[in-house]
Amino acid sequence: MGVQKDKLTEAQKKEIERLRSFVSRNRLSTQMNGTKWRAAIDAIQGIEGYRASFRFRGITDAEDPPADRWNEGFPENIPLYNSIEWLELNARSAGAAPKDKKADVRAAIWQALEAAGIPIAESATGVRIVGYTRPGR
């Protein structure tokens, strides 16, 4: 999750500066900030009965992560906010049986994030929180 600026290590400070430089060089448009990320996490954790799993694309990643690899460590395994191009929430609750139709909570995810004012996009397997947009996309 987010880290307070006064508690950053020198390595974290260098990584943040490297990411800022990358964003500037590649003309990425920031859609999220720390406050919005915290609001998104609160919104997701407020969905009754939903155990979130996620995957994400970092801004420096060459390609999307595998569509079948979900991290069930939400929110503790979320990387530095300013490194996330998008974070996709699985439409199915973690640990749900494959044929359990009630496990698809896409509508609840969409509603919770939209109510919190979070920039989102639909995907084949879930709902994406948009951290950055690229020129021409």
N, C-alpha and C positions, 0 to 999 in steps of 0.2 A: 504494500500500500504506500501511500504518500509518506514522505519523510520531511520533517521540519528542517528548514534551511540551516538553522544554527546547529543541527545535530549531524550534518553531513560530514563524511570522511573526505579526505583530500581526493581519493579515487572517485568517490561519488560526484564531487564538485567538477572534476575533470571530465567525467562521463556526461554530465549535464551540459557542460560547455561544448563538448564534441557534438552532442545532439542538437543544441541550438544552432551551431554552425551548419550542420547537415540540413536542418529545416530551412535556414536562410538560403543556402546554396541551391537547394532544390525547389525553392519557392513553394513550400508546403503551406497550406492555410490551416491554422490552428482552429479547431472546433471545440476543444475541451480545455479546461484548466483544473487545478486541484480542487476547487470548490465544486465544480460540476462532477468530477470523478467521485467525490465523497457523496454527493447527492445521488448519483447513479447507483453506487454501492448500497446506500441506505434504501433506495427504492426497490432494488432486487431482493435485499434481505427482508423487506417487508411483505413479500409475496408469500402468503400462507401455504405451507406444504411444499414449497419449491426449494430443492437443493440444487443450487447453481453449479454448472460446470461450464468451462469456457476454453476458448483458444484465442490466440491473438496474432496479429501481424505487427512486427516492429517496423519502425520507419526505415530502418536500414536493411531489412530482410530482402533478399533477392526474389523470394517467391512466397506464396501463401503456405501456411502450415497444413499438414495432412488433414483432410476433412473428417477423418475418423478418430482423431486424437484429441481428447477432451481432458482438461485439467480440473479435477474435482476440488482443488484447494482454493475455493473462492471465499473470501477475498484475499486471504493471506499470500497467495502465490502470484498476485497481479504484479507485474514489473513496474518500474518507474513510470509514472503517468506520461511524462513527456517523451517516452520512447514508443508509445503505442499508436500505430496508424489506425487500427481498429481492434476492438475486442468483441468477439462473438459469443453470445450466451446461447447455450444449447436449449432448444425449444422443449426438450424432454428433461424432466427432473432426473438428477443423478441417481442411479441405482434402480430406476423404474423398469419394470418388465417391458420387453420390446412390443408386446401387443396391447399394453395398457393404454387405451385411448385417452383416459383422463390425465395421463402423464404429460401430454402436450400442453404446455402453458404459454405458448407463443403469444396469444392474445393478452394474457395477464402481464407478460414481460413488456410487450409493446405499450400497453396502457400505463403501467407504472413509470416507465422511462419517459414517455410522452408527457405525462402529468408533471414530471420533475424538470421538464424543459431540456432534455438530453437529445442531442442529434443522433438519430438512429436510421438504420437501413435494414430492409428485409434481406435474408439470405435463404438458401435452400434448406439449411439445417437449424436456423435460429434467427436471432435478432442481433444486429451489430451496433455497437456504440462506436460512433465515428470520432476518432481522436484528431485526425488530420485528413485533409483532402489534397490531392495532387492536381497540378494544372492539367486541364483537359479531361478530367475524369468526373 
